[in-house]
Amino acid sequence: MRRFVATAATVALAAALLTGCSSDGPGGTVDDFLNGWRGGDLSKVGFVSAAGGKLASADVQAQLKELTGDLAKQQLTVTKSGDAKTTGDDATNTIKVEWKLPGDVTWSYDSTVRLTKKNSDGWSVIWEPALVQGDLVAGDKLQLRRIPSTRASVLDAAGKPIVSPREVVTIGVVPQNITDLAKLQKDLTTAFTKIGVSVDMNDLATRVKSADPGAFVDVITLRRPDYLKIRNDVRPLKGTQFQEATRDLAPTRAFARALLGTADEATRDDIDKNPQTIARGDIVGHGGLQEKYDATLRGTAGLSVVVSRPTSEADDTPKDTEIFTAKPVAGKPIKTTIDVNTQLAADQALAPIKQPSSLVAIKISDGSVLAVANGPDGGTVDTALTGQVPPGSTFKAVSAYGLLQRKAVTANTTVPCPAKATVSGREFKNAHDEVLGNVPFHVDFAKSCNTAFVGLAPKLTAGGFQKAGTDLGLGTKWDLGIDAFSGKLSPADTPTELAAAAFGQGKTAVSPIAMAGATAAIARGQFKQPKLVLDPAPAAPAADGPKLDAAAIDPLKQMMREVVTAGTGTALKDVPGGAVYGKTGTAEFDESTEDTHSWFIGYQGDVAFAVMVQKGGAGSEAAVPAVERFLRALAK
């Protein structure tokens, strides 16, 4: 092993630069050295080189810092392992060195402190790089090397990665090849519009001007199928250039985007919040499942300690020798219930809608969430799961169950439907002042008569209202493995509030998944909490609800069928895939505007669903067409 060769500076014998030596025996000197190493002050310790020359403690301190390199700022523990062993004027003491490294990694090893008292100053520590770590020689430096872990995937219901490598094409421009930038921007915009993509190119002129003439200035990266749709439009444009690559992406840009979130390079904020576990270049989850389960998906980065040294004086390229490794731990996948085909159909259903919209689909037989869609373009906020809005007339399905269960009415009971109804001085009315007159309750339901439900509210009672809602899972505590709002039921504690709540106004608030869950409960005959994340399993999912009253559920289903055959949802009569059952909803949400949210809840076969279009007007105007697109796409 090479030994440290002291420089003239470090062997200077000037008394002013030398420190005193311990007179408490070799063990005391070792204690002083370890305390000084930990505390950064070696002034109480005397040092000599391996050749026997005295060393200034300040020089040793500087060399110690240089040798430990990246570890100098890490937490250090050094302790004696037993007593010093003395042979004449020489002694040795084994020590244990333990470093607390980033990511809660611990590196420990034994070293040996050699001592001598071959001078009149008592015991001195023989300073040599190997004291710090046995592989070190003069000029070496300990450095940390981070070993990234492999990020795992979010899996679909079939256990396949939702995000996988997909071909992309980046469209860019080369400044020196551009003949007319204004025309190029216009032609590119026209091409992008054909595939429904909007690109802000306001700064393109500035970027082109500041770039090197032959540089590639990127404009947009498209999935290859989208690029192929406009290939013949953009390839001939003077100044364009194209780069092909592969990126980890979902099946489409909009695919469950708000639910999944994204996995991107760590931001400064990410690193500042988690300096021990996240470093520059790491891929970190932002939003949705990717953020919620980031630590699980990301795994744990590994770490190696290397001895870095120049190979020679002529070649100062560092040569690294690995002396310790903590291997990375790959991330664990997150298993979900999302069905790719159902999700694609849901995204397609919302694609034409310009305003915010949501669609949730649930498998009735087991409660699996098949699709969570938000628009436009996949959404940035997961309103489908966390929205808190009035349910409008879709809640008549809940109130109708309560009325039928209490035997306050039957489907055939005649229930008046006047244009207006007044409760404690507050006036309620139907859409477009519709009047049905004295008609069977099933007609009131199919035609969505508000005043009929206002008139029935006292028979429903606040208790009946609350029981019907909770029996269908609304307002109960759910755990899907990600945030979801199960609803908040109105207290219905005054005659006017009960009247409003009976047809989905008042203080009741729901999310699309809450109403999809209630619809699945009606179709199933029992509430089962929707399930979305399967592994890791949620800690506290809600228990199954009681069996619903068949005497109430059976006629309610027939009434929901009549909505489609002869009521407000007739546009769904001829969709493929079997009979559709449902309820439209028009939800007022702000007294200062006449805008309303458009709702539809329903089921077909083994799939229950809820659609909401914010400011979409009546249920039949925006939600029903979205449902039609969804069911037709699902049937393909």
Secondary structure, DSSP 8 states (H G I E B T S, - for coil): -------TTTT---GGG----B-SHHHHHHHHHHHHHHHT--TT--EE-TTS-EE-HHHHHHHHHHHHGGGGGSEEEEEE-S--EEETTEEEEEEEEEEEETTTEEEEEEEEEEEE--STT-BEEE--GGGT-TT--TT-EEEEEEE------EE-TTS-BSSEEEEEEEEEE-GGG-S-HHHHHHHHHHHHHHTT-----TTHHHHHHHS-TT--EEEEEEEHHHHHHHHHHHTTSTTEEEEEEEEEE-SSTTTTHHHH-EEEE--HHHHHH-TTT--TT-EEEESHHHHHTHHHHH-B-EEEEEEEEES-SS---EEEEEEEEE--B----EEE---HHHHHHHHHHHTT--S-EEEEEEETTT-BEEEEEEETTT-SS-HHHH--B--GGGGHHHHHHHHHHTTS--TTSEEEE-SEEEETTEEEE-GGG---EEEEHHHHHHTT-HHHHHHHHHHHHHHHHHHHHHHTTTTS----SS-----B-----SHHHHHHHHTT-TT-BB-HHHHHHHHHHHHHTB----B-EEES--SS------B--HHHHHHHHHHHHHHHHHSTTGGGTT-TTS-EEEEEEEEE--TT---EEEEEEEEETTEEEEEEETT--STTTTHHHHHHHHHHHHH-
